[in-house]
Amino acid sequence: MKINKVHHIAIIASDYEKSKAFYVDIVGATILDEYYRKERDSYKLDLAINGEYLLELFSFPNPPLRPTYPEATGLRHIAFEVDDIEAALRELQSKNIKTTKLQNDPYTNKKTTFFFDPDELPIEVYEK
């Protein structure tokens, strides 16, 4: 199998409207399409980053919580590349988004930090 690229990342939100606002207003994603699936009592929101379809946000009635800490099996985090990590940190902090301490990746020596979505999904910011 030859994989071309990551097609999308799917996220289930406990509070759909809160997460929708987070990914649009904080992360900067743009809405491509939004669907209500009556048979599942579920919303599906297609989001783009820099014009490229990347995220799907779902709502479901009463989804179970996924453990994040301590490290749990499964998807660990998503990561977004930025040109200027200090500027990204200032912007996140200006929006009252808590971040982890800025650090260097010990293997690449690139700067990195984390912030969290409304359901505590870890999101890494990684400097280009």
C-alpha positions in Angstrom: 0.0 0.0 0.0 1.3 3.5 -0.9 -0.2 6.2 1.2 -0.3 9.7 -0.3 -1.1 11.8 2.7 -3.2 12.1 5.8 -6.8 12.5 4.5 -8.5 13.7 7.7 -8.5 13.5 11.5 -11.9 12.7 13.1 -12.7 14.0 16.6 -15.8 13.3 18.7 -16.8 16.2 20.9 -18.6 16.0 24.2 -20.0 19.5 23.6 -20.3 20.0 19.9 -20.9 23.8 19.9 -18.0 24.4 22.3 -15.6 22.3 20.2 -16.8 23.8 17.0 -16.1 27.3 18.3 -12.7 26.1 19.6 -11.5 24.7 16.3 -12.8 27.6 14.3 -11.9 30.5 16.6 -8.8 29.2 18.4 -7.3 26.8 15.9 -8.3 28.9 12.9 -10.0 26.1 10.9 -12.7 27.1 8.3 -16.0 25.3 7.9 -16.4 23.5 4.6 -19.7 21.6 5.3 -21.9 20.8 8.3 -24.4 18.0 8.3 -27.0 16.8 10.8 -27.5 13.1 10.6 -31.0 12.5 12.1 -30.7 8.7 12.2 -27.7 9.1 14.5 -28.7 12.3 16.3 -25.3 13.5 15.3 -23.6 16.5 13.7 -20.6 16.1 11.3 -18.5 19.2 10.6 -15.9 19.2 7.9 -13.0 21.7 8.6 -10.1 22.9 6.6 -6.7 24.3 7.6 -5.2 26.7 5.0 -7.9 25.6 2.5 -7.1 21.9 2.9 -9.7 19.5 4.3 -8.2 18.1 7.4 -10.6 17.7 10.4 -14.0 16.1 11.0 -15.8 17.1 14.2 -18.6 14.8 15.3 -21.3 15.0 18.0 -22.9 11.8 19.4 -25.3 11.5 22.3 -23.4 10.7 25.5 -20.0 9.6 24.1 -17.8 7.9 26.6 -14.7 9.7 27.8 -11.3 8.7 26.4 -8.5 8.5 28.9 -5.7 10.9 28.2 -3.5 10.9 31.3 -1.5 8.9 32.1 -0.5 8.0 28.6 -3.2 5.7 27.1 -3.2 3.4 24.2 -4.4 4.8 20.9 -4.0 8.1 19.1 -1.7 10.2 21.3 -2.2 13.7 19.8 -2.5 15.8 16.7 0.2 18.2 15.7 0.1 21.4 13.7 3.2 23.0 12.1 3.8 26.8 12.5 6.4 29.1 11.2 6.8 31.1 14.5 6.1 29.1 17.7 6.5 32.1 20.0 3.9 34.1 18.0 1.6 31.1 18.1 2.0 30.9 21.9 1.3 34.6 22.3 -1.9 34.2 20.2 -3.1 31.2 22.2 -2.4 32.8 25.5 -4.1 36.0 24.4 -7.2 33.8 23.9 -6.8 32.4 27.5 -5.7 29.0 26.2 -3.3 27.3 28.5 -0.2 25.8 27.0 2.6 23.6 28.2 6.1 24.8 28.7 8.0 25.5 25.4 10.6 22.9 24.9 12.9 21.5 22.2 12.3 18.2 20.6 15.4 16.2 21.7 15.8 14.5 18.3 15.1 17.4 15.9 15.9 20.3 18.2 12.7 22.0 16.9 10.6 24.0 19.4 7.3 22.4 20.5 4.5 22.9 23.0 1.0 21.6 23.6 -2.5 23.0 24.2 -5.7 21.2 24.7 -9.2 21.2 23.1 -12.4 21.4 25.2 -12.3 17.6 25.7 -8.6 17.7 26.7 -7.4 16.2 23.4 -3.7 17.2 23.3 -2.7 19.4 20.3 0.9 19.9 19.6 2.3 23.0 18.0 5.6 22.3 16.2 7.9 24.9 14.7 8.9 24.5 11.1 
